[in-house]
Amino acid sequence: MVIDSQPRQALVRRVTGLARSTPGRLSLIVVVLVMASLASGWLTTWSVNRQQQALEDLATRSEPLAHAAQEVYRALQDADATAASAFLSGGLEPPQLRQRYEADIAQAQAALSVATASSPDLTATLAAQLPVYTGLIETARTNNRQGFPVGAAYLREASGLMRTQLLPSAQELYRAETDRVARAQDEASFPWGSVTVALAFVVALVLTQVYLTRKTNRLLNIGLLVATAAAVVSLLWATTVSVLVMRDVAASRSASEKVDVLAQARIATLTARGEETLTLVARGAGQTYEKNFVAVSERLEGLLDRAKQQENSEAVDHAMRHFRQWQQVHQRIREADDAGQYNDAVALIDNPYFDSLDQDLVRAIGKARQDFSDEVAVARAALAGTVVGVLVLAVISAVGSTMGLWQRLKEYR
Amino acid sequence: MRRLTLAAVLLLGACSAGPAPSEVVPRNAAAPQPADASTVTVAPSSSAGPAPSCDATASLRPGPLPPAGQMPAGSTMERVLKRGRLIAGVDQNSYLMGFRNSFTGEIEGFDVDVARQIAKAIFGDEKKVQFKVVTAAERIPVLQHGDVDVVVRTMTITCQRLADVDFSQVYYQAGQRVLVRRNSGITGVDSLKDKKVCVATGSTSLGNVVGRAKTTVSVPNWTDCLVMLQQGQTDAISTDDTILAGLAAQDPYTEVVGARFTEEPYGVGIPKGQEDLVRFVNGVLERMRGDGTWSGIYWRWLNRLGPAPAPPVARYRD
């Protein structure tokens, strides 16, 4: 301890000795100011960098992943509804339904492979069970082609697998990815720390100026003036950019909320369609499906209302109109089926409103995603150049304060 | 010098083991099961209690059949006539008895033809019938709620069920047997002791087999049982020979084994208290027996069970 404390005491003595004389004090101030300027510059650069990183993550990773997760869910849901419709049609399945099913499975696989890279755990069930699902569907088809009712049992088993395992996993994946988007948006928060340090540095420069004026009776020190100006510009620049970024991130947040509401609406649309079809497949034993249809339709209506409140766009208006038309046709389907006109009911289900509603939602989602992408791009553009600018200004501050104080120090030689 | 270094490295390497090479561990590949499949350990409560004793198969004697389209005023048949269609609860999953023809989308089968004969007797048109698909477990509830006029769905007449619904006379005499994979070594119901067997929820077959097999699993439809048999999730299916014949027809790798170990007299289920409809349906069944319609329907659907037996003999309690 004794040996160890010796040099430290010596250092403290030297520094306090320096601080007692004016030139010593000035030298100390130079050291402190240079260090503070570089520290403040580094801190600002770091926080700007972090924001940039967060925005880049948002634009190139989180949002595309959230979209991929949503596509997994949508494609799976649509595949299941399409498989049920193909069964309903009687005879050989219509080629366009088969194509739609195949496109859905391909789309689900593609979206799944995108999502797997980031969440291998969450996609494990999907990856393991999707081939099982398609296998069951093909078995159902083979039996159907031979006229065996066991085909319908395979279809029910496949649909059960979809509802109890695949769709819940896809839902979980979607939630995880949207949470990730929200976290990335939180990362790009206002950098209070670095702005405070930059402000403290400006105050330190002003205090030094005041001290020098009092000591030397000279009003202004050019070097310090330049240093102060650079620090103030740096502070204003970083603050302005941060405020701009905050505004854009907030805008992107509302855009991603829009996407979320619309995506949920789309999923509800497909779910309702599946229930509507299964009610007819069950042929009189479909009360549960009909109950589900009513519940999902109510939720869908609520989601469309919310989408309208968020943005009164043309696509959403169209979607609401097509939703109402679809509900009217559904009413007629139920009436026909309940009145024993089963074939009329099956004929009615082939109406354009469901597809139109889906297309409207696709357009609305596309627009909301573009809004999101635009906002993030603006924010990223605002940040561009800030790092270099802040660093150059920090160096100017350091050099300016050194030179300003050096002049005064020379007078003491 | 280099050799020395190499030796040192080797020596060190021998002491510090690297991590084990990574393995890819697959997610447990649980085989899918039919929705709502459940294991049954005790017979359903309805058949657990002492069965009320009665003469189950004795029904009400029919009067002369009114001509089609002219039903007695105030009768149940007149109500159906005014509605314009008969509502019949049937199955769409039992091949040969009641199933959906996947080419036409229409429901067909032995039971369905019986229902059509009833419609023909009321309207003079066998197409004036709306089919409502019901599962085995739903048969009694739909009759009690009045959702259907009749249930023609491989429904065994039992004293238990007679407490809740009425039945026509016997229109088919079935019996329970066992369906297994070919060469499985199972020879009948007695070799099920260490096996898993599948039955439909709410069927009489369930009560007959619980306790005679090691495990009993129940599913909503008989075709769900065939799925489980094909996927190796059950060893056998046990129910009426009519239904088993339909399942065996869909899979040449299966066979029906053992002798009938129960008697399953099928009747048309009718809501409790509609005696006029019971007598009317019995009249229709008598006519079908007399004019050869019954044998025609048998030949159309069930000829793979063997040559047409004599139709069941009607028994009435008046």
Interface residues (C-beta under 8 A of the other chain):
Chain A: L88 S89 G90 G91 A124 T125 A127 A128 Q129 V132 L136 N143 N144 R145 Q146 G147 F148 P149 V150 G151 A152 A153 Y154 R156 E157 A158 S159 G160 L161 R163 T164 A282 R283 G284 A285 G340 Y342 N343 V346
Chain B: P26 R27 A29 P32 Q33 P34 A35 D36 R85 I87 G89 Q92 N93 S94 Y95 F99 R100 N101 S102 F103 T104 G105 I107 Q130 F131 K132 V133 V134 T135 E138 N221 T223 D224 L226 V227 Q230 L247 Q250 D251
